[in-house]
């Protein structure tokens, strides 16, 4: 909010894109971004593996941007290499599920 107030939206968007692009150039790096950023900069992830962490709809409706859950879900499932459904936001449980899905993905290749 302060960046937008001081420097303007155009500057913030330019910096945001620069950071996402820079992070996407690293090998073996995990970047967690929200749907709006991914949708806006999806072209920057063409050479990346995309993992969609799918949260239950009742958890997603508490998200501030109120994106239509079904639309977002269909889009992300079509773009993701791996979809991991999590029941709760328990870090340990989620990491185990992600690692299992990654293992399955690479075994099938």
Order of alpha helices (4+ residues) and beta strands (2+ residues): alpha-alpha-alpha-beta-alpha-alpha-beta-alpha
